[in-house]
């Protein structure tokens, strides 16, 4: 497998780990312990491809790999032709109860396998191209006919495919018509303005909106219709659906009570819309800690929402149902952490100057020892250790082994974990207020 990895892909993954962040792509190279979820997730993606919609809640303690899980699923979906978007929920930047803001973040982070964020404009252009191609396929005689007849055929096809969207949010369909007209006429400024307006951007030039006969700005309720319109455009542009991740939803526990309640109600509304079949092609995921799903400041504050997410976790985790609306990630134990470290070591070594030196000096035994030491430094909480462990493994150990021929990690490296290297969440997870820098001896010899 490692031999098939491109140098660019390898560099991007290693660079992210060196920074202590979750890679944006290449997560299949690092996946550990997710096999049990794959059949259910693939089946759900297939149902979305067929026009259904899915809601999934991912549950796990800090460090259990929630962000990794959602990005891994998004990457899997991208390879199957889906689009994906990840939105960080924030009280100030992206409040969940302001769905117009959430929608704007969706379009800003939208990506496909061939288009990076923001892929929204590219998807619109692909949609126009596909629409014209479909109109020609249905009426071959138009291929060499006049442009007016072709335009009428494309307009009719557009109206047909946007019929349901037009019923709920006619202004989205109006903007699409205006965008198409501006693109065909070469009016770039108007096309830019209408694309921005459909993407939920504020302060679009009034002249652009007037050209399409639309007024005002996007509001909370209009955003629901715009999301439906986006899903229609994605499908017509060749993407079977959208995997949308709402991350950091658990931060709602720390916001003002009235704001939190409005956010939970917005989430309930989204779930109900999905259940009612109004978002065909949408796979929506949220992430949160057990306290978010079960605690007094979390989901239980809104009983109807709690009922929709209720899942029995009373049995042994081995028998958890991956098809349930809420799934829990067991987190890392020592074996999984070492397995992850060995995967990263092999990935790194395949692209290193000192390939055999890295494999020899950072052998499985050393990876095991480093994993134990990092977890020990974090109060023995293995589940909190992956980010710090991988950063240390890449930046402090393997980079040095690769660059310095005489660097021997068992002899020359003593682990330190400083306060500035540990996030607030990691400190909270180990029950510590601060971490003084200390050295841990990694010498495996007595």
FENRACOR-V564556 format. One line per field, one symbol per residue. psi: psi as a letter, one per 30 degrees, with the letter a starting at -180 (. if undefined). A space follows every 50 residues. Layout:
BEGIN
psi->???
END
This chain:
BEGIN
psi->eeffkleeeeeeeeeeeefglkkflgffffkkgfeffeeeeeeeeeeeeg gakkkkkkkklkffheeeeeeeeeeeeefgflllkkkjkkeeeikffife eeeeeeeegkllffklkkgeeeeeeeeeeeeeeeeeefifffegalfeee eeeeeeeeeefgeeeeeeiffeeeeeeeeeeeeefgieeeeeeeeeefgg klhkkeeeeefghllalkaeeeeeeeeeeeeeeeefggjfakjkkjlgff fffglkeeeeeeeeeeeeeeeeeeefgfikgkjkklllleeefflfgbef fjeeeeeffkkjgflkffgkjfflfkkkkfakaeeeeeeeeeeeeeeeef gleieeeeeefileeeeeeeeeeeeefhggjefffeeeeeeeeeefdeee eefjfgkjefefkkkkjleffkleeeeefghkeljkklkkkgkfk.
END
